[in-house]
Amino acid sequence: MVDDYLAGGLSVLLQGLQSVAQDCPRLASGVLGLVRQAEDGPVTALPGVTVQAVNLTDQACWHALDGGDARTFCETAAVASRLHEFAVAARFVPNRRWHA
């Protein structure tokens, strides 16, 4: 049951990323591959899929900034934040606090 929750939660987050990455075919293709891995792959692959998704959000943010698209940047940054929260809650990554 927990495995299904983790896979489903990650899939929903990835679909949110997919909607903001539509204007960049390379990113959209990468996200689609991650959605398939999250939905069809073993639960042991989810931490790696999550890390790859976070890396794609970084690329999508830079793509939006390069294009001067503030709205897409903000939407992508929001997805990145939710992905990070998910990854920490699922214990896929350590919860690190950033200090100035």
N, C-alpha and C positions, 0 to 999 in steps of 0.2 A: 504494500500500500504506500509506504513512504517513497519507494522507488518511483512509483507512478506519479506521485505528487511532485517529486523533484523533476522528472522528465517533463511533465506537463507544465510546471511553472517556468522552466527554462524555455520551453517551446513558445509559450505566450510572450515572454520577454523578447525572444528572437524575432517573433512576428512583428513586434513593435519596432525593432531595429530594421526589419525588412521594409516597413512602410516608409522610413526616413531615408533609406539607401536606394530607393527606386531610381533616382536620376543618375546613378553611377553603376553601370552594368557589372563592373568587376566586383564592387562591394555587394551588390544585390545577389550575384551568383555565389559569393562566399557565404553570405547569410543563409541562402537557400540550402547550401550544403550542410551548414551547421544545424539548421532546423531538422533536416533528415537524420543527421547523426543523433540529435537529442531524442527524436521520436522513435527511431528504429534501432539505435545502437544499444550496447550494454550500459547499465547504470555506472559502471566503472569508468566509462568514457566521459561522463558528464563534467567532471572537473576540468578536463582538457578542453572540452567544447566551450565551457564558460570562459576560460582564459582566452581562447581564440575569439570569442564574441567580444570580450572587452577590448582586445586588440583591434577588431574591426570597428568598434565604436570610435576608437581613437582616429583611425583612418577616415571614417565618415565625418567626424568633427573637422578634421583638417580639410577635407574635400569641401565641406560647407563654408569654412572660413575662406579658402582660396577662391570660392565662387561668390563671396560677399553675401552669403545667404544666412542671415542672423537667425531667422525663424527655424531653419533646419538644424543649425548648430545647437540652438537651445533645446529642440526636441531630441536630438541625438544625445546631448549631454544628460538630459533627463533619463533616457534609456540606459545610458552608461551608469548612472547613479543607481538605478533599480537593479541592474545586473550585478553591481558591486554588493549591494545590500543582500541580494539573493545568494551570491557566492559566499559571503561571510556567514549568513544564517545557515546555509547548507554545509558549512565548514569545508568548503572547497579551497578557500584561501584564508590566511590568517587575518584577523581584524587588527589592522595597523592604524594607529592614529598619527596623523601628520602634525608636526609641530613647526611653528615658524621660527 
